[in-house]
């Protein structure tokens, strides 16, 4: 017996909300990952993370500032998209 859909028309896909904002560390890691891999061609995935973490810890506040600014802007983008998504969801 074939399945019969009842109620609202639904294509089976759930609407997803906006992606979360990245942290300052993630902006740094995304920017530096290729440099670490180029400097250490035989490095494993886990070791890349360790090197990136060590480099992040070695940065001073002035060096971290551009990444903090990117993170703040991305957080604002996320909050705006989340508010728009919730408003759209509430209207349905």
Backbone atoms as SQL, in Angstrom:
CREATE TABLE atoms (id INTEGER PRIMARY KEY, chain TEXT, resi INTEGER, resn TEXT, atom TEXT, x REAL, y REAL, z REAL);
INSERT INTO atoms VALUES
  (1, 'A', 1, 'UNK', 'N', 0.846, -1.175, 0.000),
  (2, 'A', 1, 'UNK', 'CA', 0.000, 0.000, 0.000),
  (3, 'A', 1, 'UNK', 'C', 0.892, 1.239, 0.000),
  (4, 'A', 2, 'UNK', 'N', 0.667, 2.192, -0.910),
  (5, 'A', 2, 'UNK', 'CA', 1.518, 3.392, -0.979),
  (6, 'A', 2, 'UNK', 'C', 1.285, 4.318, 0.208),
  (7, 'A', 3, 'UNK', 'N', 2.365, 5.034, 0.551),
  (8, 'A', 3, 'UNK', 'CA', 2.261, 6.001, 1.648),
  (9, 'A', 3, 'UNK', 'C', 1.468, 7.205, 1.176),
  (10, 'A', 4, 'UNK', 'N', 0.633, 7.723, 2.045),
  (11, 'A', 4, 'UNK', 'CA', -0.173, 8.906, 1.735),
  (12, 'A', 4, 'UNK', 'C', 0.214, 9.999, 2.717),
  (13, 'A', 5, 'UNK', 'N', 0.610, 11.133, 2.164),
  (14, 'A', 5, 'UNK', 'CA', 0.934, 12.271, 3.023),
  (15, 'A', 5, 'UNK', 'C', -0.345, 13.001, 3.359),
  (16, 'A', 6, 'UNK', 'N', -0.445, 13.379, 4.601),
  (17, 'A', 6, 'UNK', 'CA', -1.624, 14.125, 5.038),
  (18, 'A', 6, 'UNK', 'C', -1.167, 15.418, 5.687),
  (19, 'A', 7, 'UNK', 'N', -2.005, 16.404, 5.657),
  (20, 'A', 7, 'UNK', 'CA', -1.680, 17.673, 6.303),
  (21, 'A', 7, 'UNK', 'C', -0.904, 18.581, 5.383),
  (22, 'A', 8, 'UNK', 'N', -0.009, 19.372, 5.987),
  (23, 'A', 8, 'UNK', 'CA', 0.773, 20.346, 5.222),
  (24, 'A', 8, 'UNK', 'C', 1.631, 19.663, 4.170),
  (25, 'A', 9, 'UNK', 'N', 1.784, 20.349, 3.046),
  (26, 'A', 9, 'UNK', 'CA', 2.687, 19.854, 2.019),
  (27, 'A', 9, 'UNK', 'C', 4.105, 20.019, 2.548),
  (28, 'A', 10, 'UNK', 'N', 4.858, 18.938, 2.507),
  (29, 'A', 10, 'UNK', 'CA', 6.193, 18.949, 3.078),
  (30, 'A', 10, 'UNK', 'C', 7.114, 18.160, 2.167),
  (31, 'A', 11, 'UNK', 'N', 8.245, 18.739, 1.841),
  (32, 'A', 11, 'UNK', 'CA', 9.189, 18.032, 0.984),
  (33, 'A', 11, 'UNK', 'C', 10.155, 17.172, 1.804),
  (34, 'A', 12, 'UNK', 'N', 9.942, 17.078, 3.110),
  (35, 'A', 12, 'UNK', 'CA', 10.766, 16.242, 3.961),
  (36, 'A', 12, 'UNK', 'C', 12.024, 16.915, 4.474),
  (37, 'A', 13, 'UNK', 'N', 12.276, 18.128, 4.049),
  (38, 'A', 13, 'UNK', 'CA', 13.476, 18.821, 4.481),
  (39, 'A', 13, 'UNK', 'C', 13.133, 19.803, 5.591),
  (40, 'A', 14, 'UNK', 'N', 13.942, 19.774, 6.620),
  (41, 'A', 14, 'UNK', 'CA', 13.761, 20.692, 7.729),
  (42, 'A', 14, 'UNK', 'C', 14.566, 21.956, 7.452),
  (43, 'A', 15, 'UNK', 'N', 13.964, 23.109, 7.666),
  (44, 'A', 15, 'UNK', 'CA', 14.701, 24.356, 7.483),
  (45, 'A', 15, 'UNK', 'C', 15.722, 24.477, 8.607),
  (46, 'A', 16, 'UNK', 'N', 16.903, 24.790, 8.211),
  (47, 'A', 16, 'UNK', 'CA', 17.972, 24.931, 9.195),
  (48, 'A', 16, 'UNK', 'C', 18.235, 26.405, 9.440),
  (49, 'A', 17, 'UNK', 'N', 18.640, 26.692, 10.639),
  (50, 'A', 17, 'UNK', 'CA', 18.965, 28.066, 11.002),
  (51, 'A', 17, 'UNK', 'C', 20.337, 28.446, 10.477),
  (52, 'A', 18, 'UNK', 'N', 20.735, 29.662, 10.731),
  (53, 'A', 18, 'UNK', 'CA', 22.043, 30.141, 10.267),
  (54, 'A', 18, 'UNK', 'C', 23.176, 29.442, 11.002),
  (55, 'A', 19, 'UNK', 'N', 24.329, 29.399, 10.350),
  (56, 'A', 19, 'UNK', 'CA', 25.501, 28.799, 10.982),
  (57, 'A', 19, 'UNK', 'C', 26.031, 29.735, 12.061),
  (58, 'A', 20, 'UNK', 'N', 26.528, 29.151, 13.136),
  (59, 'A', 20, 'UNK', 'CA', 27.080, 29.929, 14.244),
  (60, 'A', 20, 'UNK', 'C', 28.291, 30.728, 13.800),
  (61, 'A', 21, 'UNK', 'N', 28.544, 31.809, 14.500),
  (62, 'A', 21, 'UNK', 'CA', 29.718, 32.630, 14.204),
  (63, 'A', 21, 'UNK', 'C', 30.988, 31.918, 14.628),
  (64, 'A', 22, 'UNK', 'N', 32.056, 32.162, 13.907),
  (65, 'A', 22, 'UNK', 'CA', 33.344, 31.560, 14.252),
  (66, 'A', 22, 'UNK', 'C', 34.020, 32.351, 15.360),
  (67, 'A', 23, 'UNK', 'N', 34.822, 31.656, 16.143),
  (68, 'A', 23, 'UNK', 'CA', 35.596, 32.318, 17.194),
  (69, 'A', 23, 'UNK', 'C', 36.841, 32.951, 16.583),
  (70, 'A', 24, 'UNK', 'N', 37.482, 33.809, 17.358),
  (71, 'A', 24, 'UNK', 'CA', 38.714, 34.451, 16.901),
  (72, 'A', 24, 'UNK', 'C', 39.773, 33.389, 16.598),
  (73, 'A', 25, 'UNK', 'N', 39.848, 32.368, 17.438),
  (74, 'A', 25, 'UNK', 'CA', 40.815, 31.296, 17.205),
  (75, 'A', 25, 'UNK', 'C', 40.554, 30.593, 15.874),
  (76, 'A', 26, 'UNK', 'N', 39.293, 30.367, 15.544),
  (77, 'A', 26, 'UNK', 'CA', 38.983, 29.666, 14.298),
  (78, 'A', 26, 'UNK', 'C', 39.360, 30.508, 13.082),
  (79, 'A', 27, 'UNK', 'N', 39.166, 31.812, 13.149),
  (80, 'A', 27, 'UNK', 'CA', 39.623, 32.673, 12.055),
  (81, 'A', 27, 'UNK', 'C', 41.141, 32.560, 11.903),
  (82, 'A', 28, 'UNK', 'N', 41.847, 32.584, 13.036),
  (83, 'A', 28, 'UNK', 'CA', 43.300, 32.439, 13.027),
  (84, 'A', 28, 'UNK', 'C', 43.706, 31.083, 12.449),
  (85, 'A', 29, 'UNK', 'N', 43.071, 30.016, 12.921),
  (86, 'A', 29, 'UNK', 'CA', 43.424, 28.669, 12.485),
  (87, 'A', 29, 'UNK', 'C', 43.167, 28.485, 10.988),
  (88, 'A', 30, 'UNK', 'N', 42.042, 28.994, 10.506),
  (89, 'A', 30, 'UNK', 'CA', 41.729, 28.869, 9.082),
  (90, 'A', 30, 'UNK', 'C', 42.761, 29.596, 8.224),
  (91, 'A', 31, 'UNK', 'N', 43.246, 30.711, 8.725),
  (92, 'A', 31, 'UNK', 'CA', 44.232, 31.496, 7.985),
  (93, 'A', 31, 'UNK', 'C', 45.621, 30.852, 8.016),
  (94, 'A', 32, 'UNK', 'N', 45.973, 30.244, 9.131),
  (95, 'A', 32, 'UNK', 'CA', 47.322, 29.736, 9.330),
  (96, 'A', 32, 'UNK', 'C', 47.511, 28.249, 8.996),
  (97, 'A', 33, 'UNK', 'N', 46.433, 27.507, 8.847),
  (98, 'A', 33, 'UNK', 'CA', 46.520, 26.051, 8.673),
  (99, 'A', 33, 'UNK', 'C', 47.408, 25.662, 7.483),
  (100, 'A', 34, 'UNK', 'N', 47.222, 26.319, 6.350),
  (101, 'A', 34, 'UNK', 'CA', 48.020, 25.979, 5.169),
  (102, 'A', 34, 'UNK', 'C', 49.503, 26.285, 5.392),
  (103, 'A', 35, 'UNK', 'N', 49.806, 27.358, 6.105),
  (104, 'A', 35, 'UNK', 'CA', 51.205, 27.686, 6.414),
  (105, 'A', 35, 'UNK', 'C', 51.848, 26.582, 7.255),
  (106, 'A', 36, 'UNK', 'N', 51.105, 26.092, 8.245),
  (107, 'A', 36, 'UNK', 'CA', 51.625, 25.037, 9.118),
  (108, 'A', 36, 'UNK', 'C', 51.865, 23.774, 8.299),
  (109, 'A', 37, 'UNK', 'N', 50.922, 23.433, 7.425),
  (110, 'A', 37, 'UNK', 'CA', 51.081, 22.224, 6.599),
  (111, 'A', 37, 'UNK', 'C', 52.255, 22.371, 5.628),
  (112, 'A', 38, 'UNK', 'N', 52.467, 23.580, 5.094),
  (113, 'A', 38, 'UNK', 'CA', 53.576, 23.809, 4.166),
  (114, 'A', 38, 'UNK', 'C', 54.920, 23.710, 4.881),
  (115, 'A', 39, 'UNK', 'N', 54.991, 24.221, 6.107),
  (116, 'A', 39, 'UNK', 'CA', 56.228, 24.182, 6.877),
  (117, 'A', 39, 'UNK', 'C', 56.548, 22.778, 7.384),
  (118, 'A', 40, 'UNK', 'N', 55.497, 21.974, 7.576),
  (119, 'A', 40, 'UNK', 'CA', 55.657, 20.610, 8.111),
  (120, 'A', 40, 'UNK', 'C', 54.871, 19.638, 7.225),
  (121, 'A', 41, 'UNK', 'N', 55.440, 19.226, 6.092),
  (122, 'A', 41, 'UNK', 'CA', 54.675, 18.430, 5.123),
  (123, 'A', 41, 'UNK', 'C', 54.194, 17.069, 5.634),
  (124, 'A', 42, 'UNK', 'N', 54.882, 16.466, 6.570),
  (125, 'A', 42, 'UNK', 'CA', 54.498, 15.129, 7.047),
  (126, 'A', 42, 'UNK', 'C', 53.734, 15.165, 8.370),
  (127, 'A', 43, 'UNK', 'N', 53.226, 16.307, 8.731),
  (128, 'A', 43, 'UNK', 'CA', 52.542, 16.481, 10.015),
  (129, 'A', 43, 'UNK', 'C', 51.146, 15.839, 9.947),
  (130, 'A', 44, 'UNK', 'N', 50.695, 15.270, 11.067),
  (131, 'A', 44, 'UNK', 'CA', 49.364, 14.663, 11.108),
  (132, 'A', 44, 'UNK', 'C', 48.318, 15.721, 11.438),
  (133, 'A', 45, 'UNK', 'N', 47.062, 15.347, 11.259),
  (134, 'A', 45, 'UNK', 'CA', 45.956, 16.271, 11.519),
  (135, 'A', 45, 'UNK', 'C', 45.982, 16.782, 12.959),
  (136, 'A', 46, 'UNK', 'N', 46.164, 15.888, 13.904),
  (137, 'A', 46, 'UNK', 'CA', 46.203, 16.274, 15.313),
  (138, 'A', 46, 'UNK', 'C', 47.364, 17.187, 15.642),
  (139, 'A', 47, 'UNK', 'N', 48.499, 16.931, 15.024),
  (140, 'A', 47, 'UNK', 'CA', 49.670, 17.761, 15.269),
  (141, 'A', 47, 'UNK', 'C', 49.485, 19.169, 14.711),
  (142, 'A', 48, 'UNK', 'N', 48.746, 19.282, 13.602),
  (143, 'A', 48, 'UNK', 'CA', 48.446, 20.615, 13.052),
  (144, 'A', 48, 'UNK', 'C', 47.692, 21.423, 14.098),
  (145, 'A', 49, 'UNK', 'N', 46.700, 20.809, 14.725),
  (146, 'A', 49, 'UNK', 'CA', 45.928, 21.494, 15.762),
  (147, 'A', 49, 'UNK', 'C', 46.787, 21.919, 16.938),
  (148, 'A', 50, 'UNK', 'N', 47.728, 21.072, 17.331),
  (149, 'A', 50, 'UNK', 'CA', 48.618, 21.413, 18.442),
  (150, 'A', 50, 'UNK', 'C', 49.499, 22.610, 18.097),
  (151, 'A', 51, 'UNK', 'N', 50.048, 22.608, 16.876),
  (152, 'A', 51, 'UNK', 'CA', 50.909, 23.715, 16.454),
  (153, 'A', 51, 'UNK', 'C', 50.099, 25.008, 16.394),
  (154, 'A', 52, 'UNK', 'N', 48.892, 24.920, 15.839),
  (155, 'A', 52, 'UNK', 'CA', 48.039, 26.114, 15.762),
  (156, 'A', 52, 'UNK', 'C', 47.706, 26.639, 17.155),
  (157, 'A', 53, 'UNK', 'N', 47.412, 25.734, 18.080),
  (158, 'A', 53, 'UNK', 'CA', 47.129, 26.137, 19.453),
  (159, 'A', 53, 'UNK', 'C', 48.309, 26.823, 20.109),
  (160, 'A', 54, 'UNK', 'N', 49.491, 26.288, 19.885),
  (161, 'A', 54, 'UNK', 'CA', 50.699, 26.901, 20.456),
  (162, 'A', 54, 'UNK', 'C', 50.931, 28.287, 19.870),
  (163, 'A', 55, 'UNK', 'N', 50.726, 28.415, 18.569),
  (164, 'A', 55, 'UNK', 'CA', 50.915, 29.729, 17.925),
  (165, 'A', 55, 'UNK', 'C', 49.887, 30.731, 18.435),
  (166, 'A', 56, 'UNK', 'N', 48.651, 30.277, 18.642),
  (167, 'A', 56, 'UNK', 'CA', 47.600, 31.165, 19.146),
  (168, 'A', 56, 'UNK', 'C', 47.949, 31.656, 20.546),
  (169, 'A', 57, 'UNK', 'N', 48.413, 30.749, 21.387),
  (170, 'A', 57, 'UNK', 'CA', 48.786, 31.123, 22.760),
  (171, 'A', 57, 'UNK', 'C', 49.950, 32.109, 22.779),
  (172, 'A', 58, 'UNK', 'N', 50.828, 32.036, 21.784),
  (173, 'A', 58, 'UNK', 'CA', 52.000, 32.899, 21.729),
  (174, 'A', 58, 'UNK', 'C', 51.668, 34.318, 21.265),
  (175, 'A', 59, 'UNK', 'N', 50.486, 34.520, 20.704),
  (176, 'A', 59, 'UNK', 'CA', 50.120, 35.854, 20.214),
  (177, 'A', 59, 'UNK', 'C', 49.820, 36.787, 21.381),
  (178, 'A', 60, 'UNK', 'N', 50.180, 38.059, 21.229),
  (179, 'A', 60, 'UNK', 'CA', 49.805, 39.048, 22.242),
  (180, 'A', 60, 'UNK', 'C', 48.455, 39.675, 21.845),
  (181, 'A', 61, 'UNK', 'N', 47.933, 40.546, 22.692),
  (182, 'A', 61, 'UNK', 'CA', 46.610, 41.132, 22.450),
  (183, 'A', 61, 'UNK', 'C', 46.557, 41.915, 21.140),
  (184, 'A', 62, 'UNK', 'N', 47.637, 42.613, 20.821),
  (185, 'A', 62, 'UNK', 'CA', 47.675, 43.416, 19.598),
  (186, 'A', 62, 'UNK', 'C', 47.612, 42.510, 18.357),
  (187, 'A', 63, 'UNK', 'N', 48.291, 41.374, 18.418),
  (188, 'A', 63, 'UNK', 'CA', 48.279, 40.435, 17.299),
  (189, 'A', 63, 'UNK', 'C', 46.938, 39.709, 17.175),
  (190, 'A', 64, 'UNK', 'N', 46.239, 39.540, 18.289),
  (191, 'A', 64, 'UNK', 'CA', 44.935, 38.871, 18.262),
  (192, 'A', 64, 'UNK', 'C', 43.802, 39.801, 17.831),
  (193, 'A', 65, 'UNK', 'N', 44.013, 41.099, 17.911),
  (194, 'A', 65, 'UNK', 'CA', 42.955, 42.076, 17.660),
  (195, 'A', 65, 'UNK', 'C', 42.234, 41.892, 16.323),
  (196, 'A', 66, 'UNK', 'N', 42.929, 41.672, 15.197),
  (197, 'A', 66, 'UNK', 'CA', 42.195, 41.508, 13.934),
  (198, 'A', 66, 'UNK', 'C', 41.271, 40.292, 13.939),
  (199, 'A', 67, 'UNK', 'N', 41.695, 39.224, 14.600),
  (200, 'A', 67, 'UNK', 'CA', 40.864, 38.016, 14.671),
  (201, 'A', 67, 'UNK', 'C', 39.667, 38.237, 15.590),
  (202, 'A', 68, 'UNK', 'N', 39.894, 38.978, 16.683),
  (203, 'A', 68, 'UNK', 'CA', 38.790, 39.311, 17.588),
  (204, 'A', 68, 'UNK', 'C', 37.747, 40.166, 16.857),
  (205, 'A', 69, 'UNK', 'N', 38.211, 41.095, 16.013),
  (206, 'A', 69, 'UNK', 'CA', 37.302, 41.958, 15.256),
  (207, 'A', 69, 'UNK', 'C', 36.489, 41.129, 14.266),
  (208, 'A', 70, 'UNK', 'N', 37.142, 40.179, 13.588),
  (209, 'A', 70, 'UNK', 'CA', 36.422, 39.303, 12.649),
  (210, 'A', 70, 'UNK', 'C', 35.378, 38.473, 13.383),
  (211, 'A', 71, 'UNK', 'N', 35.740, 37.985, 14.569),
  (212, 'A', 71, 'UNK', 'CA', 34.821, 37.172, 15.357),
  (213, 'A', 71, 'UNK', 'C', 33.615, 37.994, 15.799),
  (214, 'A', 72, 'UNK', 'N', 33.846, 39.240, 16.207),
  (215, 'A', 72, 'UNK', 'CA', 32.748, 40.109, 16.637),
  (216, 'A', 72, 'UNK', 'C', 31.800, 40.396, 15.463),
  (217, 'A', 73, 'UNK', 'N', 32.375, 40.633, 14.282),
  (218, 'A', 73, 'UNK', 'CA', 31.547, 40.892, 13.100),
  (219, 'A', 73, 'UNK', 'C', 30.746, 39.649, 12.723),
  (220, 'A', 74, 'UNK', 'N', 31.375, 38.473, 12.836),
  (221, 'A', 74, 'UNK', 'CA', 30.676, 37.234, 12.494),
  (222, 'A', 74, 'UNK', 'C', 29.585, 36.924, 13.521),
  (223, 'A', 75, 'UNK', 'N', 29.823, 37.273, 14.769),
  (224, 'A', 75, 'UNK', 'CA', 28.809, 37.069, 15.808),
  (225, 'A', 75, 'UNK', 'C', 27.592, 37.948, 15.524),
  (226, 'A', 76, 'UNK', 'N', 27.841, 39.188, 15.105),
  (227, 'A', 76, 'UNK', 'CA', 26.745, 40.095, 14.761),
  (228, 'A', 76, 'UNK', 'C', 25.965, 39.550, 13.572),
  (229, 'A', 77, 'UNK', 'N', 26.694, 39.050, 12.548),
  (230, 'A', 77, 'UNK', 'CA', 26.042, 38.455, 11.387),
  (231, 'A', 77, 'UNK', 'C', 25.140, 37.299, 11.822),
  (232, 'A', 78, 'UNK', 'N', 25.646, 36.441, 12.684),
  (233, 'A', 78, 'UNK', 'CA', 24.869, 35.302, 13.166),
  (234, 'A', 78, 'UNK', 'C', 23.616, 35.753, 13.915),
  (235, 'A', 79, 'UNK', 'N', 23.764, 36.726, 14.797),
  (236, 'A', 79, 'UNK', 'CA', 22.621, 37.202, 15.572),
  (237, 'A', 79, 'UNK', 'C', 21.554, 37.813, 14.663),
  (238, 'A', 80, 'UNK', 'N', 21.985, 38.570, 13.634),
  (239, 'A', 80, 'UNK', 'CA', 21.039, 39.154, 12.683),
  (240, 'A', 80, 'UNK', 'C', 20.315, 38.072, 11.896),
  (241, 'A', 81, 'UNK', 'N', 21.069, 37.087, 11.401),
  (242, 'A', 81, 'UNK', 'CA', 20.456, 36.003, 10.640),
  (243, 'A', 81, 'UNK', 'C', 19.543, 35.158, 11.515),
  (244, 'A', 82, 'UNK', 'N', 19.930, 34.959, 12.769),
  (245, 'A', 82, 'UNK', 'CA', 19.114, 34.173, 13.692),
  (246, 'A', 82, 'UNK', 'C', 17.787, 34.888, 13.967),
  (247, 'A', 83, 'UNK', 'N', 17.850, 36.201, 14.172),
  (248, 'A', 83, 'UNK', 'CA', 16.625, 36.968, 14.417),
  (249, 'A', 83, 'UNK', 'C', 15.703, 36.909, 13.199),
  (250, 'A', 84, 'UNK', 'N', 16.282, 37.041, 11.999),
  (251, 'A', 84, 'UNK', 'CA', 15.484, 36.969, 10.785),
  (252, 'A', 84, 'UNK', 'C', 14.882, 35.579, 10.617),
  (253, 'A', 85, 'UNK', 'N', 15.646, 34.550, 10.921),
  (254, 'A', 85, 'UNK', 'CA', 15.165, 33.173, 10.801),
  (255, 'A', 85, 'UNK', 'C', 14.024, 32.918, 11.780),
  (256, 'A', 86, 'UNK', 'N', 14.177, 33.391, 13.018),
  (257, 'A', 86, 'UNK', 'CA', 13.138, 33.190, 14.014),
  (258, 'A', 86, 'UNK', 'C', 11.877, 33.961, 13.659),
  (259, 'A', 87, 'UNK', 'N', 12.036, 35.161, 13.111),
  (260, 'A', 87, 'UNK', 'CA', 10.872, 35.947, 12.696),
  (261, 'A', 87, 'UNK', 'C', 10.137, 35.248, 11.554),
  (262, 'A', 88, 'UNK', 'N', 10.889, 34.673, 10.640),
  (263, 'A', 88, 'UNK', 'CA', 10.291, 33.941, 9.523),
  (264, 'A', 88, 'UNK', 'C', 9.608, 32.680, 10.020),
  (265, 'A', 89, 'UNK', 'N', 10.247, 31.996, 10.978),
  (266, 'A', 89, 'UNK', 'CA', 9.690, 30.762, 11.535),
  (267, 'A', 89, 'UNK', 'C', 8.417, 31.052, 12.325),
  (268, 'A', 90, 'UNK', 'N', 8.399, 32.170, 13.053),
  (269, 'A', 90, 'UNK', 'CA', 7.224, 32.528, 13.840),
  (270, 'A', 90, 'UNK', 'C', 6.051, 32.906, 12.953),
  (271, 'A', 91, 'UNK', 'N', 6.325, 33.449, 11.773),
  (272, 'A', 91, 'UNK', 'CA', 5.250, 33.868, 10.884),
  (273, 'A', 91, 'UNK', 'C', 4.588, 32.679, 10.202),
  (274, 'A', 92, 'UNK', 'N', 5.240, 31.520, 10.218),
  (275, 'A', 92, 'UNK', 'CA', 4.647, 30.316, 9.571),
  (276, 'A', 92, 'UNK', 'C', 3.810, 29.546, 10.514);
